[in-house]
Amino acid sequence: MNKILIPELRFPEFSFERNWKIEKLSELGELINGLTYSPDDVREEGLLVLRSSNIQNGLIDLNDLVYVRKDIKGANLSEPNDILICVRNGSKKLIGKNAIIPKDLHFVTHGAFMTVFRAKNSEFVFQLFQTDMYDRLVKADLGATINSINGKNFLKYEFPVPENPKEQRKIADCLSSLDEVIKAQSLKLDLLKDHKNGLLQNLFPQGGETVPKFRFPEFINDAEWVEKTLDEVATFLKGKGVSKSDIAENGSLPCIRYGELYTHYNETISVIKSYTNLSTNDLVLSKANDVIIPASGETQEDIATASCVLADGIALGGDLNIIRTKINGVFLSYLMNNAKKKEIAQLAQGISVVHLYSNQLKTLKINIPKLKEQQKTASCLSVLDELIASQVKQIEHLKQHKKGLMQGLFPKINYRK
């Protein structure tokens, strides 16, 4: 390992402190084993058992709770500031994820697939667990087939640690304050998404309704929305060509492949992520206002994902249904992705691969208002999506800022293989 352990960034008051030292986790705290319980032990209320699903984005999430009887044997009660860690799971990518148990959470334990690390300075150790060093150690411990961390091995993990507890606290406080900012911005993002979901439920007529619950003031006295089939307001085409191997980093022609709809794009597509050098002679090119939806996919939920293309001349690949509509395409896209999503999913057929044919889409019944109300609804939701996208970017920027800080605040060490 490196003999000199000094971080690139160091708070001024610790500039003349000694080098950091390497310590095993066994020197920084202890592991507390989880509880094994049976379905007969589960109760409506009682002792809360924290599980893997209760760790979300580095925080304790209390949306999925399980309680067991209060007098159960073998339960080790968790303490505030304990670090909850997933050490066994069917999904290898979840192994090692962790969160600090908050101070206001009392009378809790943790399940057998979890462990708790009780540290002398838990806030500092928690930040160690957010580093690339920790990720590398966990992945190396798992090997090729094992989906669990061995407790004895875990305690042997080595990390650089400043000898002065005050420096540990300073680093923990710095990074924890940034975590609080990220948490607050993430909460704002959740509120924006909840607001959007509420609007979607109220700006479109739901089952059996002919007008939405919410209507913009200027349209309150307008007629009811008219029921039509998609076939009455659109013509249908099928995408062509553009396989994965046709995508080129230096391509000159923007293109969209079907899988990108449910992995990259939302209701509108203005910034294209893929390009190709294929000739336009053998391709189907978009017209602004086209709505596209997969013709095949892995699941019914994936296939019921529509997007409106906002520009002409984009190559639309095979396995795409193209709805060249006479109404507002952005409006139609929001309508299909929300009020009509379940209905579209039910139209899809297949087992290992799900297919959605244009003949099925043509019969889909939709309720539509006059064009101005379509445009107003589409504009309202589009602005909200722009706010959501901006908020996502801000959170990502904060996370990248923290990652950069961590790379500077912790010395780099080379692990022996």
N, C-alpha and C positions, 0 to 999 in steps of 0.2 A: 504494500500500500504506500501512498505518498507519505514521506517523512514529515514534510512541512504542511500543516493544515491551517491555512488562513483564508477566509472568504474574500472574494473580490470587493464586496461591499461590507463595511463595518461601521457601526455607529461611533462617532468621534470619541465618546467617553471610554471606549474599549480599545482604542487604537494601540495602546501600549500593553494590552493584556497578552498573556502567553498564547502559544498556538493551541488550537482546538485539539482534543484527544478523541480517540476511537473508543466507543463504548458499546457493549452488547445490550440488547433490550433487557436482558435479565438484570443488568445494573441500573436500569432506569425505571423498572416497575415489575409487576407480576401479572400472570394470567389468571382469570377467574372462569372456571368451566361453566358451561351452559346446562340448562335443565332438560332432562328427558321426560316427556309427559305423554299420556295417551288421550284419545278422544273422550274417554270417560272423565278425565280431569278438567275438561273445558267447561267454563261457566259463562253466564251473561255478564258477570262482573266478578271482581276478585283481584288476584295478582296478575298484573300485566306482563306478558311475555313478549319481549322484543325479538323480532326475526329479521331476516334479510330484507323483506319488503318494507321494513321500517327505516331503512337507510336509503335516502334519495338525495342525490347531488351533494353528498357530504354532510347532510343534516338528518336529524331524527324526524321522521314523518309519521304522524299518528292517524292516518286515514284507514289503515288496515290493522285492526287490533284483535288480539286473542287474549282472553283471560283464563286463568286456571283457578282451582279452589285455593283458598288462602292457606289451608293447613297442609298443602302438598309438601312431601319430603324431598330433599335434595336441591332445593332452590337457593341459589346464592343471590342475595339482593344486591342490585346495582347501586352505586353511589353517584351523586352528581359529579360531573367531569370525568367519569369513567369513559374509556374509548371503546365503543361497541364495534366489533369486527366480524365480518362474514368469513368463516374459515372452511365452510363446506357447502357446496351448492351444485345442482345439476348443470348450471351454466358456469363454465370456467371463468368467463370475463367478470363475474361478480365476486370471485374469491379475492379477499383482501380489502374490499370496500369498507369504509369505516365512517363513524361519526361520533361526536362527543355527546354524551347523555346530558341534557340541560339540567340546570340547578333546580328548576321548578317541577321536575318529573320525579315523583316519589312512589315507593312500593312497587318496584319493577324488578324483573329478572330478565334472563335472555335464554333463548332456545338452544338445543344441543348442537345445532349447526353454526352457532355463534360462539364468540368468546369475548371477554372483556379484558382490556389491558388497563390495569390500575397503576398509574404512573405518579412519580413524585412531583413532576411538573407536566401535567397532562396537556396543557395548551401548547407547550413547546413540542412534546412528543407527537401530538396530533399533526402539527405542521411537518414534522419529519415524515409522517405517514402520507403526506400529500406530495412528496418529492418523487422524482424519477428514480432515485436510489431505491426507495421502497418498492416501486413497481417492478424494478429489475429483480430485486430479491424475491418477491412473491412469485414472479414468473419462473425464475430459476428453481424455486422450491417445488413448483407444481409438476415440472417435467412434461412429458408428452401426453400422459393419460390420466394422471391423478387430479381429481377435482377437490382437493382439500389441502390445508396447511397443517403440518405436524406441529403441535405446540412446543415440543422440545427444540425443533429446528427454528421455530419462530423466535424464541428467546435468544437464539444465537445470532440473529441479524445484527449487523454492526453499522453504526452511524457516527458521523463526526459530531461532537458536542462541545460547546464552549465550557470551560471549567467554572467560570463565574456564573452563578445562578441568575445574577442580575442581567447578564447578557442574554441568557436563555429567555428571561421574561421580556426583555425589550424586543427580541425577535418575534416572540409569540404575540405580543401586544400589537406590533406593527402589522403582522400578517392577519391576525384575528380582526383588526379594525377594517382591513380590506375585505375580509370575508363578510363582515356585517354590511358593508356597502353593496357587495354582490348579492347578498340575501335580500336587501331592501329593493334592489333593482329587479331581482327575480320575482319578488312579490308583486311589484308593479306590472311586470310582464304577465303574471297569472291573472291579475285583475283586468288587464286589457283583453286577454283571451276569454275570460268569463263574460266580459261586456260584449264581445263579438258573438259569443254563443247565444247570449240573451237576445241580441238583435236578430240573429238568424232565425231564431224560433218565433220572433214576433213580426218580422218584416215580410215573411212569406206565409201564405195561407197553409195551415196544417190540415190534416186529414178531414175531408168533408167541408172545409171552409171555402168560401169564395172571395173573402177579403182577409187581409192580415189583421192581427190584433193592433199593431201600431201602423199608422199611416201618416205620412208627412202632411202638415196642415193644408197645403194647397191642393191636396188630392182627396181630402175627406169626403167631399160631396160628389166625387167622380163615381162612375158606374162600378159595379162589381168586376172583379178580374174575370177574364173570359177563358174558358177551358178549351184547349186545343191539343191535338197530338203533335209531336215533334215533326212528323211528316208534313203537317200543314204549314209549318213556319221555317222549314229548312230542307236543303238537299243534302245527300250523303255521299261521301267518297271514302276511299280506303287509302291509307298511306302506302308508300312503296320504297323498298330498298333500305339502305343505311343500317348496316349491321355494326356490331361493336368494333369489328376490325376496320371499319371504314372511318372511324373517328380519328382525326389528326390534330395534333396540337397547333400546327401551322396551317390548318385548313382555312379556306377562304369563304366557304358557304356555311352559314349557320344551319343547324339541324336539330331536330328533336326526336328522340327515340322513346318508345312507349314506357319503358321502365323509369324514365326520368320524371314522369308525371307524378308518381307517388313517392319519389325519393328526393326530388329537388324543387319541384314547382308547386305553386298554390293555385288559386283561382285565375290568376292572370300570369302571362309570360311576356315580359318585356326585355329582360336580360337573358340572353341565350348562353348556355353553359357548354355546348358542344359544337364542333365544326368538322367539316369534311371537305375533301377535294373532288368528290364525285361530280360528274357532269349533270347539269340540270335537265338534260334531255330525257333522262330515264327516271326522273323523280317527280313527286307531287309537291308543289310549292304552296305555301299558305297564302291566304288573303286575310288582311286585318279583320278581326271580328269572328274568325273561325273558332269553333269550340272543338277541342280534341279530347278523346277519351279512349283508354286502351281497348283493343280488340281481344287481348289475351293477357293473362297474368297468373300469379301464384294463388291469390285468394280473391274471394268475392269483394272484400273491402278494398283491396288494391285496385281492382278493375273499375270500381265505381268512383273514379277520380277524374274529374273534368277540369280543363284549363282553357282559358281564352287566349288565343295568340293575337298580340297587338300589332304585329307588323306583317307586311307582305314579304314574299320571297324566301321564306324559311322552309327548308326541306323537311317534310313530315314522313318519318320512317314507317316501315311496315309494322303491322299489328297496331295501327292507330285507326280508330274510327274518326272521320272528319265530318263535323256537322257545320255545314255552310249555311248559317242562319240569317233570316231576315230581321230578327229582333236583336236587341242588344246582347252581344255575346258574353260580356262580363256578367250581366244580370243572369243569363241562362246558366253560366258556369257556377255561380253561387247557388242558384236554385237546384241544380243537379247534384252539387256536392253536399247539400244539406237536406232540404225538404224532401228531395227525391232519392237520396243516396241508398236507403234501404231497399226501395223499390227497384232501383237499377241493379243492385247487388243480387236481388232475387231473380232477375232476368238472366243472369249469367249461368252458364252450364259447364259441366266438366268436373273432374275429380282432381287428378294430379296437375292438370293445366286447366284454368277456367277461361271460357270464351264468351265474348259478348259481340253479337252480330248486329249489323245496322238494321236488319228487318225487325229485330226486337226493339231497338231504340225508336224506330219510327212510330211504334204504337204507344209509346210513353205519353201519358196525359199530363199536361202542365197547365197551371193557371197563370195568365199573364195580364198585366195592366197595359195602359197606353204607353207609348214610347217614352214620354217625359218622366213618368213615374218609374219606368225601368231604369232610365238613366240616373235618376236621383238615388234610387236604391243601390245601384251599382257603384255610384260615386261615393256614397256614405260608407259602404263596406270596404271599398278600395282605400279610402283615406285611413280607415282604422287598421287595415292590413299594413299600410305604410308605417304607421306608428308602431305596430308590433314588430315589423322587420327592423326598424330603427332601434327599438329596445333590445332586440336580440343581438344586434351588432354592438351596442353599448356594453352589454353583459360580456360578450366575447372579448371585447377590448379590455375590460377589467380583469378577466381571467388571464389573458395574455400578459397583462401588466404584472399580475401576481406571479405568474410563472417566471417572468424575467427577474423579478425581485428575488424569488426563491433561488434561482440559479446563481445570483450574486451573493445572497446572504448565507448560503451553505457551501462549504468547501467541496471541491470535486475530489472524489477518491476513486481509485482503481481497485475493483474487487478481484481477488484471485479466483480462477475457475476451478 
